[in-house]
Amino acid sequence: MPELFEKAFNYNEAKMAKMMGYYPYYRPLTNAIGPVTEMEGKLRIMLGSNNYMGVTDHPKVRQAAKDAIDQYGTGNTGSRFLNGTLDLHLELEEKLAKFEDKGGCITFTTGFQVNLGVIQSITQKGDVIISDAFNHASIVDGCRLSKAEVRAYAHNNMEDLERILKEIPKDTGKLIISDGVFSMEGDLANVPEMVDLAEKYEARVMIDDAHGVGYMGPKGQSTPHHFGVQDKVDIISGTFSKSFGSVGGFAAAHEDVIDYMQHHARSLIFSASMAPSQTATVLAALEVIIDGDDMRRQLLRNAARLRDGLSGIGFNTGDSETPIVPVIIGDEMQTFALWKYLYEAGVYTNPVRAPAVPPGKELLRTSVMATHTDDHIDRAVGIFETVGKQMDLI
């Protein structure tokens, strides 16, 4: 009889990496995520956070969490469907619907659950989902939970998307799904051409803008707003664990679509709701984001400074247009070695390997915050240059 745990007992990859000193994961932090963060007893320039707008340490956001605990306690002990709905949840959903120019909004306890619940509930057997090949794992798993047929198109390739759309019968329910900002590469989805194709072939469009909400668009609404096509995108989803500095997520759409999700999205109905402190934190962060024009401009300046600095010393930063700046190495061991030497020198980055990126496209994922200074970025680039030359990468 096969031993169920055999795969676990024989798994040595992580153990070997730890023995060799190259294991990069689960490194503990000992203070708040900021442009410089203490990790394992040393201050390091943080180039590995999704705290794009830098709100995790904002006084207004911190105070909102404290006040919510005083009023509501630490948790809701139930799902939104039953006893777990707070007036804070309803206030947040109303404000987010207005923020995204949609008729309704629904919030989930995590961003991952958004894509599980939305995709599973809104598609059914006989429908077809057409998904970008580089979409986030939560979209991939949401598609797996759906009973619809799933077809992938080449990354950001609108010709390939149209090829697939042409092959689907006209009377079939069709949902095109894409990240707005791609989480590893930092490039933007071609939303304008996507919505044109959706109109031509009678498909619906969902943009998961987890990494774009907060700074993309006139007030940080989303990548569809950045392109001015938000009215042609049927579902805009996002997370609170990036620019909002908390935990949770949302989907905004027509009010009837939201009502349907409220009664059919399993990851909503069978999960405990967002805690009071998290919900209040997001409400406060939303106010900061709406008024955050200066922060958005600073964030984009910081992104350009890091991107130009890294490419200027010889690293390949791909097609990034956002605060996510990949350093494409193309070799797994060199990627982990570069991570290790940068970490030891005082810069934290995220090493990324397959399946998060295609084999041969291994990279260090770097990202900046609105709260980074020119000095932080320049020092980090200088360390990249020193280490890169020592490793003969540049």
Secondary structure, 3 states (H helix, E strand, C coil): CCCCCHHHHCCCHHHHHHHHCCCCCCCCECCCCCCEEEECCEEEEECCCCCCCCHHHCHHHHHHHHHHHHHHCCCCCCECCCCCCCHHHHHHHHHHHHHCCCCEEEEECCHHHHHHHHHHHHCCCCCEEEEECCCCHHHHHHHHHCCCEEEEECCCCHHHHHHHHHHCCCCCCEEEEEECECCCCCCECCHHHHHHHHHHCCCEEEEECCCCCCCCCCCCCCHHHHHCCHHHCCEEEEECCCCCCCCCEEEEECHHHHHHHHHHCHHHHCCECCCHHHHHHHHHHHHHHHCCHHHHHHHHHHHHHHHHHHHHCCCECCCCCCCEEEEECCCHHHHHHHHHHHHHHCEECEEECCCCCCCCCCEEEEECCCCCCHHHHHHHHHHHHHHHHHCCCC
